[in-house]
Amino acid sequence: MGFSKKELFTSSQNHIAQIAKALSHPARIAILEHLIEKNACVCGDLVDELPLSQSTISQHLKELKKAGIIHGEISGTSVCYCINPKIWENAKVVLKNFFEEFNNCC
């Protein structure tokens, strides 16, 4: 794998980029919207709700988990996914602060 040069940037810049990457696909947004709408852990019904295959949904869940935005708990033979409230709140604050840095300079 290639050298990513992440160490050339601040931890804050890397953190914002990690959140943005996790949110950078419409399927991931749809997954998050579904979890928010249900306001509960969701076990396996994402395939029924989204126009994607199980393997594609699994890849997107993996990216969201990697960023910590969601977490999964094993329930019998399936995994139930929920939004991680601590990371969700942190992401809201980080992105809000980032967007508020803009000071209409032009």
Biopython code that builds the backbone (N, CA, C, O; Angstrom):
import numpy as np
from Bio.PDB.StructureBuilder import StructureBuilder

atoms = [
    (1, "MET", "N", (0.846, -1.174, 0.000)),
    (1, "MET", "CA", (0.000, 0.000, 0.000)),
    (1, "MET", "C", (0.889, 1.234, 0.000)),
    (1, "MET", "O", (1.960, 1.229, 0.608)),
    (2, "GLY", "N", (0.458, 2.280, -0.671)),
    (2, "GLY", "CA", (1.245, 3.494, -0.813)),
    (2, "GLY", "C", (1.320, 4.323, 0.452)),
    (2, "GLY", "O", (0.526, 4.165, 1.379)),
    (3, "PHE", "N", (2.282, 5.192, 0.459)),
    (3, "PHE", "CA", (2.501, 6.118, 1.564)),
    (3, "PHE", "C", (1.421, 7.194, 1.517)),
    (3, "PHE", "O", (1.294, 7.896, 0.514)),
    (4, "SER", "N", (0.653, 7.332, 2.577)),
    (4, "SER", "CA", (-0.497, 8.241, 2.553)),
    (4, "SER", "C", (-0.165, 9.672, 2.958)),
    (4, "SER", "O", (-0.934, 10.592, 2.676)),
    (5, "LYS", "N", (0.970, 9.864, 3.614)),
    (5, "LYS", "CA", (1.406, 11.185, 4.062)),
    (5, "LYS", "C", (0.509, 11.794, 5.128)),
    (5, "LYS", "O", (0.557, 13.003, 5.358)),
    (6, "LYS", "N", (-0.315, 10.972, 5.785)),
    (6, "LYS", "CA", (-1.190, 11.490, 6.837)),
    (6, "LYS", "C", (-0.404, 12.143, 7.954)),
    (6, "LYS", "O", (-0.879, 13.088, 8.584)),
    (7, "GLU", "N", (0.795, 11.646, 8.203)),
    (7, "GLU", "CA", (1.596, 12.201, 9.295)),
    (7, "GLU", "C", (2.091, 13.613, 8.998)),
    (7, "GLU", "O", (2.641, 14.268, 9.883)),
    (8, "LEU", "N", (1.908, 14.087, 7.781)),
    (8, "LEU", "CA", (2.297, 15.455, 7.430)),
    (8, "LEU", "C", (1.242, 16.479, 7.850)),
    (8, "LEU", "O", (1.464, 17.686, 7.754)),
    (9, "PHE", "N", (0.090, 15.984, 8.316)),
    (9, "PHE", "CA", (-1.015, 16.854, 8.685)),
    (9, "PHE", "C", (-1.303, 16.749, 10.177)),
    (9, "PHE", "O", (-0.891, 15.793, 10.833)),
    (10, "THR", "N", (-2.004, 17.728, 10.697)),
    (10, "THR", "CA", (-2.292, 17.734, 12.132)),
    (10, "THR", "C", (-3.299, 16.632, 12.470)),
    (10, "THR", "O", (-3.990, 16.109, 11.596)),
    (11, "SER", "N", (-3.361, 16.301, 13.737)),
    (11, "SER", "CA", (-4.328, 15.286, 14.162)),
    (11, "SER", "C", (-5.753, 15.787, 13.920)),
    (11, "SER", "O", (-6.641, 14.997, 13.597)),
    (12, "SER", "N", (-5.973, 17.086, 14.072)),
    (12, "SER", "CA", (-7.291, 17.663, 13.811)),
    (12, "SER", "C", (-7.662, 17.509, 12.335)),
    (12, "SER", "O", (-8.790, 17.131, 12.018)),
    (13, "GLN", "N", (-6.734, 17.793, 11.445)),
    (13, "GLN", "CA", (-6.996, 17.656, 10.013)),
    (13, "GLN", "C", (-7.290, 16.201, 9.650)),
    (13, "GLN", "O", (-8.193, 15.920, 8.863)),
    (14, "ASN", "N", (-6.525, 15.288, 10.226)),
    (14, "ASN", "CA", (-6.761, 13.864, 9.973)),
    (14, "ASN", "C", (-8.107, 13.414, 10.527)),
    (14, "ASN", "O", (-8.789, 12.595, 9.911)),
    (15, "HIS", "N", (-8.489, 13.940, 11.679)),
    (15, "HIS", "CA", (-9.765, 13.572, 12.297)),
    (15, "HIS", "C", (-10.936, 14.050, 11.447)),
    (15, "HIS", "O", (-11.883, 13.297, 11.216)),
    (16, "ILE", "N", (-10.879, 15.291, 10.983)),
    (16, "ILE", "CA", (-11.929, 15.832, 10.114)),
    (16, "ILE", "C", (-12.012, 15.005, 8.833)),
    (16, "ILE", "O", (-13.108, 14.687, 8.372)),
    (17, "ALA", "N", (-10.871, 14.658, 8.262)),
    (17, "ALA", "CA", (-10.851, 13.863, 7.030)),
    (17, "ALA", "C", (-11.445, 12.477, 7.246)),
    (17, "ALA", "O", (-12.131, 11.956, 6.367)),
    (18, "GLN", "N", (-11.189, 11.877, 8.401)),
    (18, "GLN", "CA", (-11.748, 10.556, 8.697)),
    (18, "GLN", "C", (-13.274, 10.617, 8.778)),
    (18, "GLN", "O", (-13.961, 9.745, 8.247)),
    (19, "ILE", "N", (-13.794, 11.633, 9.433)),
    (19, "ILE", "CA", (-15.250, 11.805, 9.514)),
    (19, "ILE", "C", (-15.824, 12.044, 8.120)),
    (19, "ILE", "O", (-16.816, 11.426, 7.735)),
    (20, "ALA", "N", (-15.193, 12.944, 7.369)),
    (20, "ALA", "CA", (-15.679, 13.268, 6.029)),
    (20, "ALA", "C", (-15.653, 12.034, 5.124)),
    (20, "ALA", "O", (-16.572, 11.831, 4.331)),
    (21, "LYS", "N", (-14.622, 11.220, 5.234)),
    (21, "LYS", "CA", (-14.536, 10.006, 4.426)),
    (21, "LYS", "C", (-15.684, 9.057, 4.763)),
    (21, "LYS", "O", (-16.291, 8.466, 3.870)),
    (22, "ALA", "N", (-15.974, 8.916, 6.050)),
    (22, "ALA", "CA", (-17.059, 8.021, 6.468)),
    (22, "ALA", "C", (-18.404, 8.500, 5.937)),
    (22, "ALA", "O", (-19.292, 7.687, 5.680)),
    (23, "LEU", "N", (-18.562, 9.800, 5.770)),
    (23, "LEU", "CA", (-19.828, 10.370, 5.306)),
    (23, "LEU", "C", (-19.855, 10.600, 3.793)),
    (23, "LEU", "O", (-20.822, 11.153, 3.268)),
    (24, "SER", "N", (-18.808, 10.183, 3.096)),
    (24, "SER", "CA", (-18.638, 10.584, 1.700)),
    (24, "SER", "C", (-19.347, 9.720, 0.662)),
    (24, "SER", "O", (-19.091, 9.868, -0.532)),
    (25, "HIS", "N", (-20.218, 8.837, 1.084)),
    (25, "HIS", "CA", (-20.948, 8.015, 0.111)),
    (25, "HIS", "C", (-22.440, 8.047, 0.433)),
    (25, "HIS", "O", (-22.827, 7.927, 1.596)),
    (26, "PRO", "N", (-23.274, 8.208, -0.583)),
    (26, "PRO", "CA", (-24.712, 8.286, -0.314)),
    (26, "PRO", "C", (-25.274, 7.031, 0.354)),
    (26, "PRO", "O", (-26.252, 7.118, 1.096)),
    (27, "ALA", "N", (-24.681, 5.884, 0.106)),
    (27, "ALA", "CA", (-25.155, 4.657, 0.771)),
    (27, "ALA", "C", (-24.923, 4.742, 2.278)),
    (27, "ALA", "O", (-25.752, 4.284, 3.064)),
    (28, "ARG", "N", (-23.800, 5.325, 2.674)),
    (28, "ARG", "CA", (-23.512, 5.467, 4.109)),
    (28, "ARG", "C", (-24.468, 6.464, 4.749)),
    (28, "ARG", "O", (-24.901, 6.280, 5.887)),
    (29, "ILE", "N", (-24.791, 7.513, 4.016)),
    (29, "ILE", "CA", (-25.777, 8.477, 4.523)),
    (29, "ILE", "C", (-27.126, 7.786, 4.685)),
    (29, "ILE", "O", (-27.812, 7.995, 5.686)),
    (30, "ALA", "N", (-27.509, 6.969, 3.713)),
    (30, "ALA", "CA", (-28.784, 6.238, 3.789)),
    (30, "ALA", "C", (-28.791, 5.284, 4.979)),
    (30, "ALA", "O", (-29.802, 5.156, 5.669)),
    (31, "ILE", "N", (-27.677, 4.621, 5.219)),
    (31, "ILE", "CA", (-27.575, 3.718, 6.376)),
    (31, "ILE", "C", (-27.749, 4.510, 7.666)),
    (31, "ILE", "O", (-28.510, 4.111, 8.547)),
    (32, "LEU", "N", (-27.048, 5.625, 7.776)),
    (32, "LEU", "CA", (-27.154, 6.455, 8.982)),
    (32, "LEU", "C", (-28.565, 7.002, 9.155)),
    (32, "LEU", "O", (-29.088, 7.023, 10.270)),
    (33, "GLU", "N", (-29.183, 7.441, 8.074)),
    (33, "GLU", "CA", (-30.560, 7.938, 8.162)),
    (33, "GLU", "C", (-31.498, 6.841, 8.649)),
    (33, "GLU", "O", (-32.403, 7.101, 9.441)),
    (34, "HIS", "N", (-31.285, 5.627, 8.180)),
    (34, "HIS", "CA", (-32.125, 4.504, 8.617)),
    (34, "HIS", "C", (-31.933, 4.239, 10.109)),
    (34, "HIS", "O", (-32.900, 4.019, 10.838)),
    (35, "LEU", "N", (-30.676, 4.262, 10.557)),
    (35, "LEU", "CA", (-30.411, 4.035, 11.979)),
    (35, "LEU", "C", (-31.015, 5.142, 12.837)),
    (35, "LEU", "O", (-31.546, 4.882, 13.917)),
    (36, "ILE", "N", (-30.929, 6.373, 12.349)),
    (36, "ILE", "CA", (-31.509, 7.507, 13.079)),
    (36, "ILE", "C", (-33.030, 7.379, 13.135)),
    (36, "ILE", "O", (-33.642, 7.598, 14.181)),
    (37, "GLU", "N", (-33.632, 7.024, 12.003)),
    (37, "GLU", "CA", (-35.086, 6.883, 11.939)),
    (37, "GLU", "C", (-35.582, 5.802, 12.893)),
    (37, "GLU", "O", (-36.594, 5.986, 13.570)),
    (38, "LYS", "N", (-34.884, 4.688, 12.949)),
    (38, "LYS", "CA", (-35.291, 3.581, 13.818)),
    (38, "LYS", "C", (-35.018, 3.900, 15.281)),
    (38, "LYS", "O", (-35.690, 3.381, 16.172)),
    (39, "ASN", "N", (-34.023, 4.761, 15.528)),
    (39, "ASN", "CA", (-33.635, 5.131, 16.887)),
    (39, "ASN", "C", (-33.417, 3.900, 17.761)),
    (39, "ASN", "O", (-33.763, 3.885, 18.943)),
    (40, "ALA", "N", (-32.834, 2.868, 17.150)),
    (40, "ALA", "CA", (-32.569, 1.616, 17.850)),
    (40, "ALA", "C", (-31.518, 0.854, 17.062)),
    (40, "ALA", "O", (-31.172, 1.222, 15.939)),
    (41, "CYS", "N", (-31.030, -0.185, 17.655)),
    (41, "CYS", "CA", (-30.102, -1.052, 16.935)),
    (41, "CYS", "C", (-30.859, -1.802, 15.844)),
    (41, "CYS", "O", (-31.985, -2.256, 16.047)),
    (42, "VAL", "N", (-30.223, -1.920, 14.692)),
    (42, "VAL", "CA", (-30.841, -2.564, 13.547)),
    (42, "VAL", "C", (-30.079, -3.840, 13.233)),
    (42, "VAL", "O", (-28.863, -3.822, 13.040)),
    (43, "CYS", "N", (-30.805, -4.941, 13.183)),
    (43, "CYS", "CA", (-30.204, -6.242, 12.884)),
    (43, "CYS", "C", (-30.676, -6.744, 11.523)),
    (43, "CYS", "O", (-31.817, -7.184, 11.382)),
    (44, "GLY", "N", (-29.813, -6.680, 10.541)),
    (44, "GLY", "CA", (-30.062, -7.355, 9.285)),
    (44, "GLY", "C", (-31.114, -6.797, 8.341)),
    (44, "GLY", "O", (-31.171, -7.258, 7.201)),
    (45, "ASP", "N", (-31.937, -5.855, 8.720)),
    (45, "ASP", "CA", (-32.978, -5.398, 7.798)),
    (45, "ASP", "C", (-32.505, -4.295, 6.855)),
    (45, "ASP", "O", (-33.302, -3.765, 6.080)),
    (46, "LEU", "N", (-31.230, -3.945, 6.909)),
    (46, "LEU", "CA", (-30.710, -2.923, 6.002)),
    (46, "LEU", "C", (-30.807, -3.378, 4.551)),
    (46, "LEU", "O", (-31.030, -2.557, 3.661)),
    (47, "VAL", "N", (-30.644, -4.673, 4.302)),
    (47, "VAL", "CA", (-30.742, -5.189, 2.935)),
    (47, "VAL", "C", (-32.159, -5.014, 2.404)),
    (47, "VAL", "O", (-32.350, -4.767, 1.213)),
    (48, "ASP", "N", (-33.146, -5.141, 3.276)),
    (48, "ASP", "CA", (-34.535, -4.958, 2.865)),
    (48, "ASP", "C", (-34.867, -3.486, 2.633)),
    (48, "ASP", "O", (-35.777, -3.170, 1.868)),
    (49, "GLU", "N", (-34.141, -2.594, 3.283)),
    (49, "GLU", "CA", (-34.441, -1.168, 3.224)),
    (49, "GLU", "C", (-33.679, -0.421, 2.132)),
    (49, "GLU", "O", (-34.146, 0.608, 1.643)),
    (50, "LEU", "N", (-32.520, -0.927, 1.751)),
    (50, "LEU", "CA", (-31.673, -0.219, 0.792)),
    (50, "LEU", "C", (-31.530, -1.008, -0.502)),
    (50, "LEU", "O", (-31.557, -2.239, -0.477)),
    (51, "PRO", "N", (-31.377, -0.322, -1.630)),
    (51, "PRO", "CA", (-31.269, -1.013, -2.919)),
    (51, "PRO", "C", (-29.846, -1.507, -3.201)),
    (51, "PRO", "O", (-29.299, -1.286, -4.282)),
    (52, "LEU", "N", (-29.265, -2.175, -2.211)),
    (52, "LEU", "CA", (-27.877, -2.647, -2.327)),
    (52, "LEU", "C", (-27.786, -4.090, -1.879)),
    (52, "LEU", "O", (-28.626, -4.578, -1.123)),
    (53, "SER", "N", (-26.753, -4.765, -2.356)),
    (53, "SER", "CA", (-26.537, -6.147, -1.941)),
    (53, "SER", "C", (-25.980, -6.201, -0.523)),
    (53, "SER", "O", (-25.471, -5.209, -0.002)),
    (54, "GLN", "N", (-26.084, -7.367, 0.086)),
    (54, "GLN", "CA", (-25.565, -7.566, 1.442)),
    (54, "GLN", "C", (-24.080, -7.249, 1.511)),
    (54, "GLN", "O", (-23.628, -6.609, 2.461)),
    (55, "SER", "N", (-23.310, -7.692, 0.509)),
    (55, "SER", "CA", (-21.869, -7.458, 0.544)),
    (55, "SER", "C", (-21.535, -5.973, 0.445)),
    (55, "SER", "O", (-20.599, -5.505, 1.094)),
    (56, "THR", "N", (-22.291, -5.229, -0.359)),
    (56, "THR", "CA", (-22.056, -3.787, -0.491)),
    (56, "THR", "C", (-22.400, -3.072, 0.813)),
    (56, "THR", "O", (-21.659, -2.199, 1.265)),
    (57, "ILE", "N", (-23.513, -3.443, 1.404)),
    (57, "ILE", "CA", (-23.890, -2.850, 2.686)),
    (57, "ILE", "C", (-22.837, -3.160, 3.739)),
    (57, "ILE", "O", (-22.484, -2.295, 4.541)),
    (58, "SER", "N", (-22.341, -4.376, 3.739)),
    (58, "SER", "CA", (-21.297, -4.755, 4.700)),
    (58, "SER", "C", (-20.048, -3.900, 4.542)),
    (58, "SER", "O", (-19.432, -3.516, 5.536)),
    (59, "GLN", "N", (-19.667, -3.599, 3.308)),
    (59, "GLN", "CA", (-18.499, -2.742, 3.077)),
    (59, "GLN", "C", (-18.727, -1.342, 3.637)),
    (59, "GLN", "O", (-17.829, -0.754, 4.240)),
    (60, "HIS", "N", (-19.920, -0.816, 3.437)),
    (60, "HIS", "CA", (-20.226, 0.520, 3.950)),
    (60, "HIS", "C", (-20.310, 0.519, 5.480)),
    (60, "HIS", "O", (-19.864, 1.468, 6.126)),
    (61, "LEU", "N", (-20.873, -0.525, 6.052)),
    (61, "LEU", "CA", (-20.901, -0.640, 7.514)),
    (61, "LEU", "C", (-19.482, -0.693, 8.066)),
    (61, "LEU", "O", (-19.199, -0.115, 9.115)),
    (62, "LYS", "N", (-18.603, -1.376, 7.372)),
    (62, "LYS", "CA", (-17.199, -1.474, 7.796)),
    (62, "LYS", "C", (-16.549, -0.088, 7.853)),
    (62, "LYS", "O", (-15.829, 0.224, 8.801)),
    (63, "GLU", "N", (-16.806, 0.739, 6.840)),
    (63, "GLU", "CA", (-16.244, 2.097, 6.831)),
    (63, "GLU", "C", (-16.807, 2.944, 7.976)),
    (63, "GLU", "O", (-16.070, 3.688, 8.622)),
    (64, "LEU", "N", (-18.096, 2.830, 8.220)),
    (64, "LEU", "CA", (-18.713, 3.590, 9.316)),
    (64, "LEU", "C", (-18.190, 3.116, 10.665)),
    (64, "LEU", "O", (-17.981, 3.924, 11.571)),
    (65, "LYS", "N", (-17.979, 1.816, 10.802)),
    (65, "LYS", "CA", (-17.421, 1.276, 12.049)),
    (65, "LYS", "C", (-15.973, 1.723, 12.231)),
    (65, "LYS", "O", (-15.553, 2.062, 13.337)),
    (66, "LYS", "N", (-15.214, 1.720, 11.131)),
    (66, "LYS", "CA", (-13.808, 2.132, 11.193)),
    (66, "LYS", "C", (-13.672, 3.558, 11.722)),
    (66, "LYS", "O", (-12.737, 3.867, 12.461)),
    (67, "ALA", "N", (-14.602, 4.414, 11.343)),
    (67, "ALA", "CA", (-14.601, 5.803, 11.820)),
    (67, "ALA", "C", (-15.199, 5.918, 13.220)),
    (67, "ALA", "O", (-15.109, 6.969, 13.854)),
    (68, "GLY", "N", (-15.809, 4.833, 13.700)),
    (68, "GLY", "CA", (-16.388, 4.838, 15.035)),
    (68, "GLY", "C", (-17.794, 5.404, 15.092)),
    (68, "GLY", "O", (-18.385, 5.473, 16.170)),
    (69, "ILE", "N", (-18.344, 5.813, 13.953)),
    (69, "ILE", "CA", (-19.657, 6.454, 13.927)),
    (69, "ILE", "C", (-20.758, 5.482, 14.323)),
    (69, "ILE", "O", (-21.754, 5.872, 14.932)),
    (70, "ILE", "N", (-20.572, 4.221, 13.974)),
    (70, "ILE", "CA", (-21.514, 3.191, 14.413)),
    (70, "ILE", "C", (-20.746, 2.107, 15.145)),
    (70, "ILE", "O", (-19.526, 1.997, 15.022)),
    (71, "HIS", "N", (-21.467, 1.323, 15.895)),
    (71, "HIS", "CA", (-20.866, 0.138, 16.488)),
    (71, "HIS", "C", (-21.842, -1.011, 16.336)),
    (71, "HIS", "O", (-23.052, -0.813, 16.224)),
    (72, "GLY", "N", (-21.293, -2.212, 16.335)),
    (72, "GLY", "CA", (-22.118, -3.388, 16.157)),
    (72, "GLY", "C", (-22.018, -4.306, 17.356)),
    (72, "GLY", "O", (-20.952, -4.469, 17.949)),
    (73, "GLU", "N", (-23.140, -4.898, 17.700)),
    (73, "GLU", "CA", (-23.191, -5.856, 18.796)),
    (73, "GLU", "C", (-23.744, -7.163, 18.258)),
    (73, "GLU", "O", (-24.732, -7.181, 17.524)),
    (74, "ILE", "N", (-23.098, -8.248, 18.632)),
    (74, "ILE", "CA", (-23.539, -9.562, 18.176)),
    (74, "ILE", "C", (-24.791, -9.951, 18.940)),
    (74, "ILE", "O", (-24.840, -9.894, 20.168)),
    (75, "SER", "N", (-25.801, -10.347, 18.177)),
    (75, "SER", "CA", (-27.067, -10.799, 18.754)),
    (75, "SER", "C", (-27.441, -12.107, 18.060)),
    (75, "SER", "O", (-27.989, -12.098, 16.958)),
    (76, "GLY", "N", (-27.145, -13.209, 18.701)),
    (76, "GLY", "CA", (-27.387, -14.503, 18.078)),
    (76, "GLY", "C", (-26.459, -14.693, 16.897)),
    (76, "GLY", "O", (-25.237, -14.650, 17.044)),
    (77, "THR", "N", (-27.041, -14.903, 15.719)),
    (77, "THR", "CA", (-26.222, -15.121, 14.519)),
    (77, "THR", "C", (-26.057, -13.862, 13.683)),
    (77, "THR", "O", (-25.452, -13.914, 12.612)),
    (78, "SER", "N", (-26.580, -12.735, 14.147)),
    (78, "SER", "CA", (-26.452, -11.497, 13.382)),
    (78, "SER", "C", (-25.790, -10.409, 14.216)),
    (78, "SER", "O", (-25.575, -10.562, 15.419)),
    (79, "VAL", "N", (-25.476, -9.322, 13.554)),
    (79, "VAL", "CA", (-24.885, -8.166, 14.218)),
    (79, "VAL", "C", (-25.897, -7.035, 14.155)),
    (79, "VAL", "O", (-26.452, -6.741, 13.096)),
    (80, "CYS", "N", (-26.131, -6.408, 15.292)),
    (80, "CYS", "CA", (-27.043, -5.269, 15.364)),
    (80, "CYS", "C", (-26.213, -3.992, 15.384)),
    (80, "CYS", "O", (-25.258, -3.875, 16.152)),
    (81, "TYR", "N", (-26.580, -3.045, 14.543)),
    (81, "TYR", "CA", (-25.828, -1.805, 14.414)),
    (81, "TYR", "C", (-26.599, -0.634, 15.003)),
    (81, "TYR", "O", (-27.813, -0.513, 14.844)),
    (82, "CYS", "N", (-25.844, 0.230, 15.693)),
    (82, "CYS", "CA", (-26.386, 1.452, 16.290)),
    (82, "CYS", "C", (-25.397, 2.588, 16.049)),
    (82, "CYS", "O", (-24.205, 2.360, 15.841)),
    (83, "ILE", "N", (-25.908, 3.800, 16.082)),
    (83, "ILE", "CA", (-25.028, 4.964, 16.049)),
    (83, "ILE", "C", (-24.331, 5.049, 17.394)),
    (83, "ILE", "O", (-24.953, 4.864, 18.440)),
    (84, "ASN", "N", (-23.050, 5.327, 17.360)),
    (84, "ASN", "CA", (-22.268, 5.506, 18.580)),
    (84, "ASN", "C", (-22.479, 6.954, 19.037)),
    (84, "ASN", "O", (-21.916, 7.871, 18.439)),
    (85, "PRO", "N", (-23.283, 7.175, 20.090)),
    (85, "PRO", "CA", (-23.653, 8.553, 20.459)),
    (85, "PRO", "C", (-22.467, 9.442, 20.802)),
    (85, "PRO", "O", (-22.490, 10.633, 20.492)),
    (86, "LYS", "N", (-21.446, 8.904, 21.423)),
    (86, "LYS", "CA", (-20.281, 9.716, 21.806)),
    (86, "LYS", "C", (-19.541, 10.213, 20.562)),
    (86, "LYS", "O", (-19.184, 11.388, 20.476)),
    (87, "ILE", "N", (-19.315, 9.320, 19.608)),
    (87, "ILE", "CA", (-18.607, 9.697, 18.381)),
    (87, "ILE", "C", (-19.483, 10.591, 17.518)),
    (87, "ILE", "O", (-18.986, 11.518, 16.878)),
    (88, "TRP", "N", (-20.792, 10.320, 17.495)),
    (88, "TRP", "CA", (-21.729, 11.142, 16.723)),
    (88, "TRP", "C", (-21.687, 12.593, 17.207)),
    (88, "TRP", "O", (-21.604, 13.520, 16.401)),
    (89, "GLU", "N", (-21.745, 12.780, 18.516)),
    (89, "GLU", "CA", (-21.702, 14.134, 19.085)),
    (89, "GLU", "C", (-20.362, 14.800, 18.782)),
    (89, "GLU", "O", (-20.307, 15.987, 18.461)),
    (90, "ASN", "N", (-19.286, 14.027, 18.888)),
    (90, "ASN", "CA", (-17.967, 14.567, 18.581)),
    (90, "ASN", "C", (-17.894, 15.007, 17.124)),
    (90, "ASN", "O", (-17.366, 16.078, 16.828)),
    (91, "ALA", "N", (-18.418, 14.191, 16.212)),
    (91, "ALA", "CA", (-18.396, 14.525, 14.787)),
    (91, "ALA", "C", (-19.193, 15.807, 14.529)),
    (91, "ALA", "O", (-18.778, 16.649, 13.732)),
    (92, "LYS", "N", (-20.331, 15.952, 15.199)),
    (92, "LYS", "CA", (-21.136, 17.167, 15.040)),
    (92, "LYS", "C", (-20.334, 18.400, 15.457)),
    (92, "LYS", "O", (-20.332, 19.410, 14.753)),
    (93, "VAL", "N", (-19.667, 18.318, 16.580)),
    (93, "VAL", "CA", (-18.888, 19.449, 17.081)),
    (93, "VAL", "C", (-17.707, 19.747, 16.158)),
    (93, "VAL", "O", (-17.464, 20.902, 15.809)),
    (94, "VAL", "N", (-16.979, 18.710, 15.767)),
    (94, "VAL", "CA", (-15.797, 18.885, 14.917)),
    (94, "VAL", "C", (-16.182, 19.518, 13.581)),
    (94, "VAL", "O", (-15.536, 20.465, 13.132)),
    (95, "LEU", "N", (-17.229, 19.000, 12.950)),
    (95, "LEU", "CA", (-17.635, 19.553, 11.652)),
    (95, "LEU", "C", (-18.213, 20.963, 11.795)),
    (95, "LEU", "O", (-17.961, 21.825, 10.953)),
    (96, "LYS", "N", (-18.976, 21.196, 12.844)),
    (96, "LYS", "CA", (-19.526, 22.531, 13.087)),
    (96, "LYS", "C", (-18.388, 23.544, 13.256)),
    (96, "LYS", "O", (-18.414, 24.615, 12.650)),
    (97, "ASN", "N", (-17.410, 23.209, 14.066)),
    (97, "ASN", "CA", (-16.271, 24.107, 14.287)),
    (97, "ASN", "C", (-15.498, 24.347, 12.990)),
    (97, "ASN", "O", (-15.074, 25.468, 12.712)),
    (98, "PHE", "N", (-15.321, 23.298, 12.211)),
    (98, "PHE", "CA", (-14.603, 23.420, 10.947)),
    (98, "PHE", "C", (-15.342, 24.367, 10.002)),
    (98, "PHE", "O", (-14.729, 25.257, 9.413)),
    (99, "PHE", "N", (-16.646, 24.181, 9.857)),
    (99, "PHE", "CA", (-17.418, 25.028, 8.950)),
    (99, "PHE", "C", (-17.511, 26.462, 9.456)),
    (99, "PHE", "O", (-17.606, 27.392, 8.655)),
    (100, "GLU", "N", (-17.486, 26.654, 10.756)),
    (100, "GLU", "CA", (-17.563, 28.019, 11.292)),
    (100, "GLU", "C", (-16.259, 28.781, 11.159)),
    (100, "GLU", "O", (-16.230, 29.991, 11.384)),
    (101, "GLU", "N", (-15.165, 28.091, 10.793)),
    (101, "GLU", "CA", (-13.885, 28.780, 10.579)),
    (101, "GLU", "C", (-13.934, 29.701, 9.363)),
    (101, "GLU", "O", (-13.180, 30.671, 9.287)),
    (102, "PHE", "N", (-14.809, 29.403, 8.421)),
    (102, "PHE", "CA", (-14.916, 30.228, 7.211)),
    (102, "PHE", "C", (-15.430, 31.607, 7.581)),
    (102, "PHE", "O", (-16.416, 31.750, 8.304)),
    (103, "ASN", "N", (-14.748, 32.608, 7.076)),
    (103, "ASN", "CA", (-15.095, 33.982, 7.400)),
    (103, "ASN", "C", (-15.185, 34.810, 6.129)),
    (103, "ASN", "O", (-14.430, 35.765, 5.949)),
    (104, "ASN", "N", (-16.095, 34.450, 5.262)),
    (104, "ASN", "CA", (-16.345, 35.094, 3.981)),
    (104, "ASN", "C", (-15.262, 36.102, 3.581)),
    (104, "ASN", "O", (-15.440, 37.314, 3.708)),
    (105, "CYS", "N", (-14.154, 35.577, 3.103)),
    (105, "CYS", "CA", (-12.993, 36.427, 2.808)),
    (105, "CYS", "C", (-13.016, 37.029, 1.403)),
    (105, "CYS", "O", (-12.183, 37.881, 1.095)),
    (106, "CYS", "N", (-13.912, 36.623, 0.576)),
    (106, "CYS", "CA", (-13.903, 37.122, -0.818)),
    (106, "CYS", "C", (-15.025, 38.092, -1.080)),
    (106, "CYS", "O", (-15.156, 38.598, -2.194)),
]
sb = StructureBuilder()
sb.init_structure("model")
sb.init_model(0)
sb.init_chain("A")
sb.init_seg("    ")
for serial, (resi, resn, name, xyz) in enumerate(atoms, 1):
    if name == "N":
        sb.init_residue(resn, " ", resi, " ")
    sb.init_atom(name, np.array(xyz, "f"), 0.0, 1.0, " ", f" {name:<3s}", serial, name[0])
structure = sb.get_structure()
